[in-house]
């Protein structure tokens, strides 16, 4: 198709100033592709969206959004959020809730020598495909805590980078973790002031929204006081997701765009408006209970297998190696004590190789949130094992 050829040629134009230049040309009538009849253009782009349903072919949809402003406006209307489409298209997709009816299959590669972790979207049902890169994280040890800096680029995982997405911070024992978003996850979110956030602000391109650290989730692991061997017990309080989101007609907050322009190369999706309550900042607060109606996730209790003499969970073939890191998260009965929602798996993580792990997630959490929860499982837990 000619349009696809055009899209492939234009796919190289991903630098922000080039996009802005094409916008100006389109407005001034200098872009010939902007003058196509809107009805014809919409029909063509709809066909491309329908036909390019998976990566790497889906890069043609991204390329179409980079042709000119009129093309991007139509793509913005056509491409739906992952919650509806089950597809990850633009970078902002990693901040939006996963699909409601299935789990998106991803995997994490660990590099022990560099203390880095890479998240990929699985392209096939196999556990060994190349995948589509989504996020990267770098482990930074500090005297009293450990930070995992998360970025949209594998080559640049610094806190002051324009590709900085957020971070995960643990306490000294590795039993409590706080997930920070690099931009406000909802209206009214409070930023935690720190030296790193000030450094990030120095390199911020757009002054529209302050770049910093916004607490969005808390993860805790139960202390093992007796030293007995057994599965870990974990709890995740998703501060920015209301417990009502998993109920009938529930809605999870959805970020529409990145707050810094040099990452948001293409327009994002329409936002699903949410009336979720504003969650307060409680970096050092307790993690043992539900807070302000926030969604609480707990790990599904494994069953003891007498013949195998081990704890077992049904990962439906997605996990092949026994590990204390393996887990499945479901909604706590506190959220929905009488409904079946707490039995539905929202996130599962497990080992399939020496440094290869699967990560499958779905609504109402995003790939970014799922990635941070899985990173907490990698961290050494002095008092839990």
N, C-alpha and C positions, 0 to 999 in steps of 0.2 A: 504494500500500500504506500502511495506517495507520501501521505501524511506521516507515516511511521519513519520514512527515510528522512523527512524534514526534522522530525523529532530527534532522531539519532544524531543528526548533524548539530542540532541546537543543544544537545545534552552536554556538550563541552562548556557551554556558557553558564557556568554556575557561580561565577564571582559576582559579588553584590553590585559592584559599580557597573558591570556589564548589564545586569538585569535592570538597573535603574535607567541605563541609557536606552535599553529597548523600550522601557515604559515611555520615556520622553518621545522616542521616535513614533511609538504607536499613537500617542496623543496628538502628535503633530501630523499624522498621516504618512510618516516616512516608512512605516512597517507595512509591507504589502500583505503579510499574513493577517494583519489586524482588519483588513478590508473585506475579508471573506464574509458572505452572508451568514448572519448569526444562526439561522435555522440549519443551514448546511454544516456549519462548523460544530454546532452542538451535536448533530447526528453523528458526525465523524468521531468526535471525542467520546461520545457514548459507546460507540462500537469498539474503540481502542480500550476504554475502561473495562468493557465486558470481556474482551478477548485476552487482554494481558492481566490475567488474574493472579499470577504468581511471579516471584523473582526467579531469574534475572530479567524476564521479559517485562516486568512491571516498571522497569526504568524508563520505558517509553512514555508511560503516564506522567512520570516526574519530568521528563524532557518536554512534554507538551506544555507543562505549567511554566516552563522557562522561555517560551517563544516570545510572548508579549503579554501585556496586561489584560487584554480582552480574552486571550486563551486561558490565562490563569483564573480569571473570574468565573469562567464556565467550569473549569476543572474543580474549583472550590465548591461549586454547587453539586457537581457530579460525584466526586469522591466522598464516600461516607466514612465516619469514624469507625475504628476497629470494633466497637461495641455492636455496630449494625452489620458491617461488611465482613468482619473477620479477617481483614487485611491490614498490613502495615505498609504505608506508602511513603509518607514524608517523615522527616526527623521528629516532628511533634507527636507522631503516633506512639512513641515510646512513653509518653506522659499521659496517654489516654487509656481509659478502661478497656480491658480485653473483651472478646465476644461473650455473649450470654449463653449461647447454646453449645459451646465447645471450648476446648483448651487449645491455645496456640502453642505449638511444639517448638521449643528453643533448646539450645544447649550452651554450656559454659566451658571454655577451655582455660586451664590454669597453667601459668608459667611460674614454676617454683623459683627459678634463678632470679627473675626480675620482680617477683611478688606482684604480678599483674594477672588480671582476669578479663576474659573477653566473652561477651554475650552475642550469640548468633541466632537468627531465625532459621529453623530447619526448613529445607527446601523439599525434602522427601520424607517418607516414613522411616528411612534408614537412620541408624544412629551415628553414621560416619560421613554424612555428606559435608560439603564445604560450608554451606550456610550463607546467610546474608548478615553481614556485620551490623550490630545495633548499638552496643555500648561497650565501654572499656572501663576498668577500675584499677587503681594502683594502691597498694597497701603502704601506709606510712606509720611506722611505729614511733610513739612518743613516750616520754617518761611515765605518764599516768594514764594513757589511753592509746587507742589505735584508730586511725582514720583510713577510710577507703574513699579516695577521690574518684568520682565518676565523670566520664567525658563522652562526648559524641564522636570523638576521634581517637583511634588507637595510638596515633603518634604524639598526641599532645594531651597529657593528663595532669596538667598543672591547675592549681586553684584559680590563678589569675587569667586563665585562658578564656577566650570567647566561646569555646565549646564545653565549658564546665556546666554540668547538669545538676550536680548535688553531691552529697557525701553521706557516708555512714560512719558514726563514731561509737566506739565501745568504751566501757569503763575498764579499770585495771584488770579485773577478774575475768572479763569477757562474758559476763552474765547479763548485762544490760546494754542496749544499743539505741541510738537515736538516729532516725533518718532525717536528713535536711534536704530541702529542695532549694535549688539555686535561684528560684523566682517564686513569687507568692502563689501558693497552690489554690488559694481562694481569696475572695475579697475580704479585706480586713486582717489578713494574716500578719503576725508580728515577727519581725526579723531579730535574730539573735546577733548582737554586736560582738565582733571579734576582730582580731588583727587580720585574719584571712579574708573576712568579708570586706574590710577596708581596702585590702590589696586588690580584691576583685573589682571594687568600684572604680579603682584608678584606671582600669582597662575597659571599662564599660563604654559601649558605643552609643547606645540609646539611653537618654535620661528619663524615658517614660515610666519605667518601673525600676526600683532599686534592686540591684543584684546583691545577694547576700545569702544568709542561712535561715531558712524558714522550717522549723520543726513540723514534720508531717506524719511521723509514725514512731512508735516505741516498741522495741522487741525485748523480751526478757526470757531468760532460761532459768528454770528452777534449780536452786542449789542442791547439790548432792551431799548432804551432811553426813550420811552413813558410809559413803564410799562404795555403795553397792553398784554392781554392773547392771546396766539396763538402758532402755531407750531414753533419750532426752525428752524433757517436757518444756515446751515453749509457748509463748503467748505474744501476739502482735496486736497492738492497739493502733488502728488506722485513724489518726486524729482528724483527717480531712475527709473521711468517708462516713456518712451517717449510717447507723445500723438499719435504718429504714430502706437503704438502697437494695438490700437483698430480698425485701418483701414484694408483694404484688404491687406493680406500678411504681416501684422504687426507682430513684434516679441517683446516679453517682456523679459528682462534679467532674467536669471535663475541661482540661486546659485547651484553649483554642490556638495559642501561638506562643513562641518564645519571646521573651521580653527584650532580647538583644538582636538587632537586625542582621548581623553578619552570620548568625546561625540559621535564622528563619529565611532561607534562600527562596523558598516558594511559599505561597499562601497556605494557611492551614484550613482546618475544617470548621464548619459552623459549630458553635458551642451549644451543648445541652444545658439549658439554664437550670440551676439548682438553688434551692432555698436552704441548703445545709447551714447549720449554725456555725458561727465563727468560733474556732477552737483557740484556746489561750496557750501561750507558750509555757511549757512546764518541763524544761530541760532536766531539772534535778528532781522532779516530782515522782511519786510512787507509780509503779507500773502494774500493780496487782489487781486493778479493777477497771470496769468500764468508765469512761470519762465523757460526760456531756453527750451521751447518746452516740458515741463513736462506735464504729464497727470493731468487734473483737474477734480475732482469729486464733485458733488453738490447733496444735498438731493432733492428728487423728491417732488414737491409741492403737499400737500394733498388737497382734495376737501371738501368743506363744505357741510355737509349732513343736509338738512333742517328738516327732520323728526326726526333724532337722535340728532340734534343740537350739532354736534361735527365735528372735522376734521377727514377725513377718507382716508385711503390708502388700496389698495387691496394687502394683503399679501398671498392670496391663501391658507388660513387656517393655516398658520404658526405662526400667532400672534393672541392671544385671549383676551388680556387685554389692554385696552386703557392706554397709557402712553405718556408723553412728550418725553420720551427716544426713542420711536419707530421711525425708519426712513428707507428710501430706498435711496441708492446712485446710481446715473447714471453719465455718462460722461457729462461734461459741453459742451454746444453748441460751446464754444470757440475751443474745440478739433476737432469737426466735424460738422460744422454748416449746411451742406446740406445733411448729411447722417442720417440713422436711428440708428446709433450706440449709440447716446446719450439717446435713449429711453430704451435701454437694461439695466436691473437691474444688477449691479455688486456686490452689497452688500445690504442685508436687515437684520434688527435687530429689535426685538420686544419682548414684555413681554408676558409670558404664565403662570406665577405663581408669588408668593410673591418674591422669589429669583431665579427664573428660566427664562431664556431668550433664544430665538432662534437666531442663527447667520448663515445665508446662504451666501456663497460667490462664486465667479467664476473669470475667467480670466479677467484682467491681474494681479489681486492682489493675495497675498498669504494668508494662514491662519494666519500667524504672523501679517501681515499688517491689515487684517480684524479685528483681535482681539484687536489690539491697537486702531483702530478707534472706536470700540464698547466700549472700556474702557473709552474713552474720553466722551462718552455719560453718563456714570455713575457719573462722577465727578460733584460736585456742581458748578453751574454757577450763581454767585452772580448778574452779570449784564445782564443776558440773560432772566430772568424769572420774 
